[in-house]
Amino acid sequence: MGLRQLSPKVVVSVVFVAALFVNILDTTIVNVALPTIAGQFHVTAADAGAVVVGYLLSLALVIPASGWLGDRFGTKRVFLTALAIFTVASALCGLAQSLPQLVAFRLLQGLGGGMLAPIGLAMLYREFPLAERMRVNRVLILPTAVAPAMGPVLGGLLVDTLSWRWVFYVNLPVGVLTFLFGLFLLREHREPGAGRFDLAGFVLSGVGFALLMYALTEGATLGWGSPQILITGILGVVLLAATVFVELRVPEPMLDLRLFADRLFRSVNIVQLVSTAGFLGTLFVFPLLYQSGLGVSAWQTGLTTFPEAVGVLVGTQIASRVYSTLGPRLHIVLGVVNAAVAMMLLTLVGPATPQWVVMLIMFYLGLGMSNNFNPAQTAAFAQVPAAKTGRASTLYNSGRQAGSAVGVAVLGSVLAAVGGGASAGTGNLLGYHVAFAVAAGLMIASGVAALLIKDDDAAATMTRPARAVPGETVVGAAGARR
């Protein structure tokens, strides 16, 4: 079969997985290189942190506009433009000759990277009907599962054997090949009712989200009482409140907040914001525990973390088979409870804990989280109108991004208050253990929120796969339950 004969479902899946993989990988791989970058440019570690913060801010700025851009100009055109920006900016980051140059190129990279997930998910869900979305997650979980865990391992290897510049150059072959593949094979899609560009909504939501993300991400480091955190945090909240006021009163909003009137979409977004905070907060604290608390190398820390990705991959295969039987409510609750148990087990980790035991705990954590993220993402869009898929994807990804910042803010603050982090030295583990316990509490809170989900609302996604010859039509749906 030639490339031209590939199914549109296969084409979208390949493009989505490849582009999202390098985008997510980029958020974790750079962290390992920061000490080397600081030494190269003769700046402090805090100054080098602008390389990460700048990327997150531009990511937050562009996410709210991504749904409208895809609807108005076409998802293929905008997605490939975003991928081209991300790839070119990656090359420029590798060529940077000073810290200001590197930060500027990271800002550009974030502008491209911020549009990839929302538009890619919208393209994907337009190709796959509701009944097929859980099964397709077996493949699509690859970037979100493997990339965050691979980042520290690959980053450490590249920095040690080549140069910090290769943590950016590694994006180039994947970016170029994915762009060419999508250019020739992706189908274009526009929404005729995209409407005019909502300038007020874009400015208020983009700037407000970016300011709040900055305050949440940097608050634990700079101090919650510092003027720049107070100013950016308060201003961010005010602008987002103004966003709600404005967007609910315009006929063609940049952020279609009316989608939250859908009970299922609203409930799942709440669950995901809180559970993402607990999960990514844990992945933020764990390397600090191993490197600063236990004195383990970055390479060994990465290897110890990696079983979490294996757990997600294995859990995804299980999730796709039990979703129709359990229903999204029970499925999500079981997922977050198991993740919470794994986080509580991390509170017992100390110098005498064998590495294989910690690796098993991380595997268990991934197993639990895959049985939260997969059913949640499948159920969330069950009642979203097809024409609103792009806007709904924007809101969903904004919530996940906010959850990441909340997790870092909350658990970073716990470390600062109880004791932990790079300044605590080895042997002082109380702060890390309390942080893991708080993360477990966030997971339980998300499980309570999941009880608001009604399985009847997601009945269209709960088709039971038939054991049939490949090519036969799969019919029948699981009975919905409350």
C-alpha positions in Angstrom: 0.0 0.0 0.0 1.4 3.4 -1.0 1.4 6.4 1.3 -1.4 8.0 -0.6 -3.6 5.0 0.3 -3.2 5.4 4.0 -6.3 5.8 6.0 -6.9 9.4 7.2 -7.1 7.9 10.7 -3.6 6.5 10.4 -2.3 9.7 9.0 -3.7 11.9 11.8 -2.5 9.4 14.4 1.1 9.4 13.1 1.3 13.2 12.8 -0.4 13.7 16.2 1.8 11.2 18.1 5.1 12.4 16.5 4.5 16.1 16.9 3.2 15.8 20.5 6.0 13.5 21.4 8.8 16.1 20.6 6.7 18.8 22.1 6.2 17.1 25.5 9.8 15.7 25.5 11.0 19.3 25.1 9.4 20.3 28.4 11.4 17.8 30.4 14.6 17.3 28.5 15.7 20.9 28.8 15.6 20.8 32.6 18.6 18.4 32.7 20.7 20.8 30.6 20.1 24.0 32.7 23.2 23.7 34.9 25.4 23.2 31.8 23.6 26.1 30.0 24.2 28.3 33.1 27.9 27.5 33.0 28.2 28.0 29.3 26.8 31.5 29.5 28.3 32.4 32.9 24.9 33.1 34.6 23.3 31.8 37.8 21.0 28.8 37.8 18.1 31.1 38.6 18.9 33.1 35.5 19.0 30.0 33.4 15.6 29.1 34.6 14.2 31.7 32.3 14.8 29.2 29.5 12.0 27.0 31.0 9.8 29.9 32.2 9.8 31.7 28.9 8.7 28.6 27.1 5.8 28.0 29.5 4.7 31.6 29.2 4.5 31.6 25.4 2.8 28.2 25.6 0.1 29.7 27.9 -0.3 32.8 25.7 -1.1 30.9 22.5 -3.2 28.0 23.8 -6.5 30.0 24.1 -6.3 31.1 20.5 -5.5 27.7 19.0 -9.0 26.5 18.7 -10.2 29.5 16.8 -7.1 29.6 14.5 -7.7 26.0 13.5 -11.4 26.5 12.8 -10.8 29.7 10.9 -7.7 28.9 8.8 -7.9 25.1 8.7 -6.5 22.6 11.2 -3.9 21.2 8.7 -2.5 24.6 7.8 -2.3 25.9 11.4 -1.0 22.6 12.8 1.8 22.4 10.2 2.6 26.1 10.7 2.9 25.5 14.4 5.1 22.5 13.9 7.3 24.4 11.5 7.7 27.3 14.0 8.5 24.7 16.8 11.1 22.9 14.6 12.8 26.1 13.3 12.9 27.6 16.8 14.5 24.3 18.1 17.3 24.8 15.6 17.7 28.4 16.6 17.8 27.4 20.3 20.7 25.0 19.5 22.6 27.8 17.7 22.0 30.5 20.4 25.2 32.4 21.5 23.8 34.0 24.6 21.2 33.5 27.3 18.9 36.3 26.0 19.1 34.8 22.5 18.2 31.4 23.9 15.2 32.7 25.9 13.9 34.6 22.8 14.1 31.5 20.7 12.4 29.5 23.5 9.5 32.1 23.4 9.2 31.4 19.7 9.3 27.7 20.3 6.5 27.9 22.8 4.3 29.8 20.4 4.5 26.8 18.0 4.4 24.2 20.7 1.3 25.6 22.4 -0.9 25.0 19.4 0.1 21.4 18.7 -1.8 19.6 21.4 -5.2 21.4 21.1 -5.3 21.4 17.3 -3.9 17.9 17.0 -6.5 16.5 19.4 -9.3 18.3 17.5 -8.0 16.7 14.2 -7.9 13.3 15.9 -11.4 13.5 17.3 -12.9 14.6 14.0 -11.5 11.4 12.4 -12.4 8.9 15.1 -16.0 8.4 16.1 -16.9 8.3 19.8 -17.0 4.5 20.0 -13.4 4.2 18.7 -11.7 6.8 20.9 -10.8 4.6 23.9 -9.3 1.9 21.7 -7.2 4.5 19.7 -5.8 5.7 23.1 -3.6 2.6 23.1 -1.4 4.3 20.5 -2.0 7.9 21.3 -0.9 7.6 24.9 2.7 7.1 23.7 3.7 10.8 23.7 2.1 11.7 27.1 3.5 8.6 28.7 7.0 8.0 27.3 8.1 11.6 26.6 8.1 13.0 30.1 9.9 10.0 31.5 12.4 9.8 28.6 13.3 13.5 28.9 15.7 13.2 31.9 17.3 10.0 30.6 17.8 11.3 27.0 18.7 14.8 28.2 21.4 13.5 30.6 22.9 11.2 27.9 23.0 14.1 25.3 24.5 16.6 27.7 27.1 14.1 28.9 28.2 12.7 25.6 27.6 15.6 23.1 26.4 19.0 24.1 23.5 20.8 25.7 22.7 22.1 22.2 21.6 18.6 21.3 18.6 18.7 23.6 17.2 21.1 21.0 18.7 19.5 17.9 17.0 16.2 18.7 13.7 17.8 17.7 14.8 18.5 14.1 14.6 15.1 12.4 11.2 14.3 13.9 9.9 17.7 13.2 11.0 17.8 9.6 9.8 14.3 8.7 6.4 14.8 10.5 5.9 18.1 8.6 6.5 16.5 5.2 4.3 13.5 6.1 1.5 15.8 7.1 2.0 18.2 4.2 1.2 15.6 1.7 -1.2 13.3 3.5 -3.3 15.3 6.0 -6.7 16.4 5.1 -7.8 20.1 5.6 -10.7 21.0 7.7 -12.3 24.4 8.4 -15.4 25.3 10.4 -17.6 27.7 8.5 -18.9 29.2 11.7 -15.6 30.2 13.2 -16.6 33.9 13.3 -14.4 36.9 13.7 -11.3 37.1 15.8 -12.2 37.9 19.4 -9.4 40.4 20.2 -10.6 41.2 23.7 -10.9 37.5 24.6 -7.5 36.7 23.1 -5.7 39.5 25.1 -7.5 38.9 28.3 -7.3 35.1 28.3 -3.7 34.8 26.8 -2.1 37.4 29.0 -4.1 36.4 32.1 -3.3 32.7 31.7 0.4 33.5 31.1 0.7 35.8 34.2 -1.1 33.3 36.4 1.1 30.4 35.1 4.2 32.5 35.9 3.0 33.2 39.4 2.2 29.6 40.1 5.4 28.2 38.6 7.8 30.6 40.2 5.9 31.4 43.5 7.5 28.6 45.5 11.0 29.6 44.3 10.7 33.4 44.6 8.4 33.5 47.6 4.6 34.0 47.5 5.0 37.3 49.2 7.5 38.7 46.7 6.2 41.8 44.7 6.5 40.2 41.3 4.6 37.1 42.3 1.9 39.1 44.0 1.5 41.5 41.1 1.5 38.9 38.3 -0.7 36.5 40.3 -3.3 39.1 41.2 -3.3 40.6 37.7 -3.6 37.2 36.1 -6.6 36.3 38.3 -8.2 39.7 37.5 -7.7 39.3 33.7 -9.1 35.8 33.8 -12.1 36.9 35.7 -12.6 39.6 33.1 -12.2 36.9 30.4 -15.2 35.1 31.9 -17.3 38.3 32.0 -16.5 39.2 28.4 -16.6 35.8 26.8 -20.0 35.0 28.1 -21.4 38.1 26.6 -20.0 38.0 23.0 -21.7 35.8 20.3 -18.4 34.4 18.9 -16.0 34.1 21.9 -12.3 33.1 21.6 -12.9 30.7 24.6 -16.3 29.1 24.4 -16.9 28.9 28.1 -20.5 27.9 27.4 -19.2 24.4 26.7 -18.9 24.1 30.5 -22.7 24.0 30.6 -22.2 20.4 29.5 -22.3 18.5 32.8 -19.9 15.7 31.6 -17.4 18.1 30.0 -17.4 20.3 33.1 -17.0 17.4 35.6 -14.1 15.7 33.6 -12.2 19.0 33.3 -12.4 19.5 37.1 -11.2 16.0 37.7 -8.3 16.4 35.2 -7.1 19.8 36.6 -6.8 18.4 40.1 -5.4 15.0 39.2 -2.9 16.5 36.8 -1.8 18.8 39.6 -1.1 15.8 41.8 0.5 13.7 39.1 2.8 16.3 37.6 3.5 17.7 41.0 4.8 14.3 42.0 7.0 14.0 38.8 8.4 17.5 39.8 9.2 16.4 43.4 10.5 12.9 42.7 13.7 13.9 40.9 14.4 16.4 43.7 14.0 13.6 46.2 16.4 11.4 44.4 19.1 13.9 43.4 19.0 16.5 46.3 17.6 14.3 49.0 19.4 11.0 48.3 22.4 12.2 46.3 21.7 10.1 43.2 22.9 11.1 39.8 20.5 12.6 37.2 21.1 9.6 34.9 20.1 7.1 37.7 17.1 9.3 38.6 15.9 9.2 35.1 16.2 5.4 34.9 14.3 5.1 38.2 11.5 7.3 36.9 11.1 5.6 33.5 9.0 2.7 34.8 6.2 5.2 35.2 6.0 5.4 31.4 5.9 1.6 31.1 3.1 1.5 33.7 1.1 4.0 31.6 1.6 2.0 28.4 0.6 -1.3 30.1 -2.3 0.5 31.9 -3.6 1.9 28.6 -4.0 -1.6 27.2 -6.0 -2.6 30.2 -8.0 0.6 30.2 -9.2 0.2 26.6 -10.6 -3.2 27.4 -12.4 -2.5 30.7 -13.8 1.0 30.0 -17.1 -0.2 28.6 -17.6 -2.6 31.5 -16.7 -0.1 34.3 -18.0 3.1 32.8 -16.0 6.3 33.1 -17.0 7.2 36.6 -15.8 4.0 38.4 -12.9 3.7 36.0 -11.6 7.2 36.8 -12.1 6.7 40.5 -10.2 3.4 40.6 -7.4 5.0 38.6 -6.9 8.0 40.9 -7.2 5.9 44.0 -4.4 3.6 42.8 -2.3 6.6 41.9 -2.9 8.0 45.4 -1.7 4.7 46.9 1.4 4.8 44.8 2.1 8.4 46.0 1.7 7.4 49.6 4.2 4.5 49.1 6.7 7.2 47.9 6.5 8.7 51.4 8.3 5.6 52.6 11.2 5.9 50.3 14.6 6.5 52.0 18.3 5.8 51.7 17.7 2.1 52.5 15.0 1.6 49.9 16.2 -0.7 47.0 16.0 1.0 43.6 13.9 -1.9 42.2 11.2 -1.2 44.8 11.1 2.5 43.8 10.9 1.5 40.2 7.9 -0.8 41.0 6.2 2.1 42.8 6.7 4.3 39.7 5.3 1.6 37.5 2.3 1.3 39.8 1.8 5.1 39.6 1.8 5.0 35.8 -0.7 2.1 35.9 -3.1 4.1 38.0 -2.7 7.4 36.0 -3.4 5.7 32.7 -6.7 4.4 34.1 -7.6 8.0 34.9 -6.3 10.0 31.8 -7.6 7.5 29.2 -11.3 7.2 30.3 -11.4 10.9 31.1 -10.2 12.0 27.7 -12.5 9.5 26.0 -15.6 10.6 28.0 -15.0 14.4 28.1 -16.0 15.0 24.5 -18.9 12.6 24.3 -21.6 15.3 24.1 -19.5 18.1 22.5 -21.0 19.1 19.1 -18.6 18.2 16.2 -18.4 21.9 15.2 -17.2 22.8 18.7 -14.4 20.1 18.9 -11.6 22.6 18.4 -12.8 25.0 21.0 -13.4 22.2 23.5 -9.9 20.8 22.9 -8.5 24.3 23.7 -10.4 24.4 27.0 -9.4 20.8 27.9 -5.7 21.4 27.2 -5.8 24.8 29.0 -7.0 22.9 32.1 -4.3 20.3 31.9 -1.7 23.1 31.5 -3.1 24.9 34.5 -3.1 21.7 36.5 0.6 21.3 35.8 1.3 24.7 37.2 -0.9 24.2 40.2 0.9 21.0 41.0 4.3 22.6 40.9 3.1 25.5 42.9 1.4 23.5 45.7 4.1 20.8 46.1 6.9 23.4 45.6 5.4 25.4 48.4 5.2 22.3 50.6 8.9 21.7 50.1 9.7 25.3 50.9 7.6 25.3 54.0 8.6 21.9 55.5 12.1 21.6 54.1 13.4 20.1 50.9 14.7 21.0 47.5 18.2 21.7 46.3 19.1 23.8 49.3 18.1 21.2 51.9 21.0 18.9 51.3 21.0 15.1 51.4 19.3 13.2 54.2 16.5 15.7 54.9 13.5 13.9 53.4 10.5 15.1 55.4 9.6 17.8 53.0 9.5 15.4 50.1 7.4 12.9 52.0 4.9 15.5 53.0 4.7 16.7 49.4 3.9 13.2 48.2 1.2 12.9 50.8 -0.3 16.2 49.6 -0.2 14.9 46.0 -2.1 11.8 47.2 -4.7 14.1 48.8 -5.1 15.9 45.5 -5.7 12.6 43.8 -8.4 11.6 46.3 -10.0 15.0 45.8 -10.1 14.4 42.1 -11.7 11.0 42.8 -14.4 12.7 44.8 -15.0 15.1 41.9 -15.2 12.1 39.6 -18.3 10.9 41.5 -20.2 13.8 39.8 -19.7 12.0 36.4 -22.8 10.3 35.1 -22.1 7.3 32.9 -25.3 7.9 30.9 -23.8 11.1 29.6 -20.9 9.1 28.0 -23.0 6.1 26.7 -22.0 6.8 23.1 -18.3 6.2 24.0 -19.0 2.9 25.7 -19.2 0.5 22.7 -18.0 -3.0 23.5 -15.5 -4.2 21.0 -16.7 -7.4 19.2 -14.4 -10.3 18.6 -14.7 -10.3 14.9 -12.7 -10.8 11.8 -10.7 -7.6 11.0 -12.7 -5.4 8.7 -16.1 -6.4 10.2 -18.3 -3.6 11.6 -18.4 -3.5 15.4 -21.8 -2.9 16.8 -23.5 -2.8 20.2 -23.0 -0.6 23.2 -22.5 -1.3 26.9 -25.4 -0.5 29.1 -25.0 2.8 30.8 -25.0 3.1 34.5 -25.4 5.8 37.1 
